[in-house]
Amino acid sequence: MKQEKLMYRFYRYEGKTLQAKRKIPFEIELTARLLLDELCFNWNKNKLESEINDSIETRNEDEFIKLSELFKQYVWE
């Protein structure tokens, strides 16, 4: 019985390459979103608190009133 021989030739693909996307599980995506939201919320709240304290120290009443209105959104429950 005669054996068959296989020959392979490789040619460079000239078309557009495909990029495979890996799907992140929903639980990890949600946890990351909630963590980032909380970090941003706390950072913005602390920054606003420090600006309010600065306006109190400099006795700038107009700035204090403006910043205290913004701060109400962070303490509203």
Residue frames as a rotation matrix with the C-alpha (Angstrom) as fourth column:
MET 1
0.583 0.813 0.000 0.00
0.813 -0.583 0.000 0.00
0.000 0.000 -1.000 0.00
LYS 2
-0.276 -0.694 0.666 1.40
0.696 -0.621 -0.359 3.31
0.663 0.364 0.654 -1.07
GLN 3
-0.115 0.179 -0.977 1.64
0.879 -0.441 -0.184 6.03
-0.463 -0.880 -0.106 1.61
GLU 4
0.545 0.356 0.759 0.27
0.674 -0.725 -0.144 9.43
0.499 0.590 -0.635 0.85
LYS 5
-0.543 -0.731 -0.415 2.34
0.838 -0.504 -0.209 12.53
-0.056 -0.461 0.886 1.49
LEU 6
0.675 0.738 0.010 0.87
0.738 -0.675 0.030 15.80
0.029 -0.012 -1.000 2.52
MET 7
-0.572 -0.806 0.149 2.53
0.795 -0.590 -0.138 19.09
0.199 0.039 0.979 1.83
TYR 8
0.544 0.706 -0.453 1.40
0.791 -0.612 -0.002 22.30
-0.279 -0.357 -0.892 3.43
ARG 9
-0.474 -0.617 0.628 2.20
0.720 -0.682 -0.127 25.76
0.506 0.393 0.768 2.16
PHE 10
0.115 0.447 -0.887 1.69
0.856 -0.498 -0.140 28.76
-0.505 -0.743 -0.439 4.35
TYR 11
-0.279 -0.097 0.955 0.78
0.689 -0.713 0.129 32.07
0.668 0.695 0.266 2.79
ARG 12
-0.923 -0.050 -0.382 0.59
0.310 -0.687 -0.657 35.37
-0.230 -0.725 0.650 4.59
TYR 13
0.014 0.997 0.076 -3.01
0.985 -0.001 -0.174 36.44
-0.173 0.078 -0.982 5.10
GLU 14
-0.812 -0.372 0.449 -3.54
0.508 -0.829 0.232 39.77
0.286 0.417 0.863 3.36
GLY 15
0.062 0.948 0.311 -7.01
0.455 -0.304 0.837 40.54
0.888 0.090 -0.451 4.69
LYS 16
0.000 0.062 0.998 -8.14
-0.677 -0.734 0.046 42.43
0.736 -0.676 0.042 7.78
THR 17
-0.766 -0.336 -0.548 -7.23
0.140 0.745 -0.652 40.68
0.628 -0.576 -0.524 11.01
LEU 18
0.373 0.928 -0.007 -9.89
0.059 -0.016 0.998 39.89
0.926 -0.373 -0.061 13.57
GLN 19
-0.680 -0.524 0.514 -9.55
-0.462 -0.239 -0.854 40.89
0.570 -0.818 -0.080 17.21
ALA 20
-0.143 0.610 -0.779 -11.06
0.537 0.709 0.457 38.49
0.831 -0.353 -0.429 19.70
LYS 21
-0.271 0.140 0.952 -12.83
-0.657 -0.750 -0.076 40.14
0.703 -0.647 0.295 22.62
ARG 22
-0.689 0.003 -0.725 -13.03
0.449 0.786 -0.424 38.49
0.569 -0.618 -0.543 25.96
LYS 23
0.189 0.868 0.458 -16.27
-0.073 -0.453 0.888 39.10
0.979 -0.201 -0.023 27.82
ILE 24
-0.859 -0.416 0.298 -15.92
-0.275 -0.115 -0.954 40.15
0.432 -0.902 -0.016 31.44
PRO 25
-0.487 0.714 -0.503 -18.41
0.782 0.613 0.112 38.46
0.389 -0.339 -0.857 33.78
PHE 26
0.192 0.697 0.690 -21.32
0.252 -0.715 0.652 40.68
0.948 0.049 -0.313 34.84
GLU 27
0.824 0.146 -0.548 -20.54
0.553 0.007 0.833 40.37
0.126 -0.989 -0.075 38.57
ILE 28
-0.127 -0.952 -0.278 -16.98
0.923 -0.217 0.319 41.66
-0.364 -0.216 0.906 38.14
GLU 29
-0.536 -0.022 0.844 -18.14
0.583 -0.733 0.351 44.46
0.611 0.680 0.405 35.87
LEU 30
0.512 0.817 0.264 -20.83
0.275 -0.447 0.851 45.54
0.814 -0.363 -0.454 38.36
THR 31
0.647 -0.337 -0.684 -18.45
0.737 0.050 0.674 45.37
-0.193 -0.940 0.281 41.32
ALA 32
-0.461 -0.872 0.164 -15.87
0.882 -0.429 0.197 47.47
-0.101 0.235 0.967 39.50
ARG 33
-0.265 0.444 0.856 -18.50
0.399 -0.757 0.517 50.06
0.878 0.478 0.024 38.54
LEU 34
0.775 0.616 -0.139 -19.83
0.348 -0.233 0.908 50.33
0.527 -0.752 -0.395 42.10
LEU 35
0.317 -0.751 -0.579 -16.32
0.882 0.008 0.472 50.63
-0.349 -0.660 0.665 43.54
LEU 36
-0.637 -0.567 0.522 -15.37
0.740 -0.640 0.207 53.38
0.217 0.518 0.827 41.10
ASP 37
0.120 0.774 0.621 -18.62
0.310 -0.624 0.717 55.22
0.943 0.107 -0.315 41.78
GLU 38
0.839 0.189 -0.510 -18.02
0.530 -0.069 0.845 55.14
0.125 -0.980 -0.158 45.52
LEU 39
-0.101 -0.960 -0.262 -14.41
0.936 -0.181 0.302 56.30
-0.338 -0.214 0.917 45.14
CYS 40
-0.585 -0.065 0.808 -15.46
0.547 -0.767 0.334 59.22
0.598 0.638 0.485 42.93
PHE 41
0.493 0.849 0.192 -18.29
0.337 -0.390 0.857 60.14
0.802 -0.358 -0.478 45.29
ASN 42
0.681 -0.273 -0.680 -16.00
0.704 -0.011 0.710 60.18
-0.201 -0.962 0.184 48.34
TRP 43
-0.423 -0.898 0.121 -13.26
0.893 -0.390 0.224 62.12
-0.155 0.203 0.967 46.55
ASN 44
-0.356 0.365 0.860 -15.71
0.407 -0.768 0.494 64.77
0.841 0.526 0.125 45.30
LYS 45
0.727 0.667 -0.161 -17.31
0.395 -0.216 0.893 65.06
0.561 -0.713 -0.421 48.74
ASN 46
0.368 -0.675 -0.639 -13.94
0.846 -0.043 0.532 65.49
-0.387 -0.736 0.555 50.48
LYS 47
-0.619 -0.587 0.522 -12.82
0.765 -0.602 0.230 68.08
0.179 0.541 0.821 47.93
LEU 48
0.036 0.729 0.683 -16.03
0.285 -0.663 0.692 70.05
0.958 0.170 -0.232 48.38
GLU 49
0.793 0.212 -0.572 -15.66
0.589 -0.021 0.808 69.88
0.159 -0.977 -0.141 52.18
SER 50
-0.129 -0.923 -0.361 -12.15
0.913 -0.253 0.320 71.28
-0.387 -0.289 0.876 51.97
GLU 51
-0.616 -0.029 0.787 -13.34
0.519 -0.767 0.377 74.10
0.593 0.641 0.487 49.68
ILE 52
0.521 0.837 0.166 -16.14
0.326 -0.375 0.868 74.91
0.789 -0.398 -0.469 52.15
ASN 53
0.583 -0.376 -0.720 -13.63
0.778 0.002 0.629 74.99
-0.235 -0.926 0.294 55.00
ASP 54
-0.541 -0.812 0.218 -11.38
0.839 -0.503 0.207 77.31
-0.059 0.295 0.954 53.00
SER 55
-0.250 0.522 0.815 -14.28
0.340 -0.741 0.579 79.66
0.907 0.422 0.008 52.32
ILE 56
0.796 0.491 -0.353 -15.08
0.474 -0.144 0.869 79.71
0.376 -0.859 -0.348 56.06
GLU 57
0.164 -0.831 -0.532 -11.46
0.900 -0.094 0.425 80.52
-0.403 -0.549 0.733 56.91
THR 58
-0.790 -0.474 0.388 -11.34
0.605 -0.705 0.371 83.34
0.098 0.528 0.844 54.37
ARG 59
-0.425 0.732 -0.533 -14.82
0.320 -0.429 -0.845 84.55
-0.847 -0.529 -0.052 55.45
ASN 60
-0.924 0.160 -0.347 -16.13
-0.382 -0.335 0.861 84.44
0.021 0.928 0.371 51.89
GLU 61
-0.446 0.825 0.348 -19.87
-0.298 0.230 -0.927 84.22
-0.844 -0.517 0.143 52.47
ASP 62
0.306 0.586 -0.750 -20.96
-0.900 -0.079 -0.429 84.10
-0.311 0.806 0.503 48.81
GLU 63
-0.329 -0.513 -0.793 -18.67
-0.721 0.678 -0.139 81.19
0.609 0.526 -0.593 48.02
PHE 64
-0.942 0.000 0.337 -19.75
-0.265 0.619 -0.740 79.41
-0.208 -0.786 -0.583 51.20
ILE 65
-0.063 0.997 0.055 -23.43
-0.552 0.011 -0.834 79.66
-0.832 -0.083 0.549 50.25
LYS 66
0.303 0.127 -0.944 -22.75
-0.942 0.189 -0.277 78.43
0.144 0.974 0.177 46.72
LEU 67
-0.586 -0.634 -0.505 -20.67
-0.539 0.770 -0.342 75.48
0.605 0.072 -0.793 47.94
SER 68
-0.804 0.335 0.491 -23.09
-0.340 0.417 -0.843 74.55
-0.487 -0.845 -0.222 50.71
GLU 69
0.287 0.908 -0.306 -25.88
-0.815 0.064 -0.576 74.27
-0.503 0.415 0.758 48.12
LEU 70
0.124 -0.330 -0.936 -23.71
-0.771 0.562 -0.300 71.84
0.625 0.759 -0.185 46.16
PHE 71
-0.833 -0.544 0.099 -22.85
-0.462 0.586 -0.665 69.93
0.304 -0.600 -0.740 49.33
LYS 72
-0.174 0.860 0.480 -26.54
-0.853 0.112 -0.510 69.25
-0.493 -0.498 0.713 50.06
GLN 73
0.499 0.344 -0.795 -26.53
-0.774 0.590 -0.230 66.64
0.390 0.731 0.561 47.30
TYR 74
-0.330 -0.747 -0.576 -23.84
-0.316 0.663 -0.678 64.66
0.889 -0.042 -0.455 49.14
VAL 75
-0.978 -0.043 0.205 -25.58
-0.209 0.218 -0.953 64.57
-0.004 -0.975 -0.222 52.53
TRP 76
-0.152 0.985 -0.079 -29.15
-0.985 -0.144 0.094 64.09
0.081 0.092 0.992 51.31
GLU 77
-0.984 -0.154 -0.092 -30.58
-0.145 0.985 -0.095 60.77
0.106 -0.080 -0.991 52.47
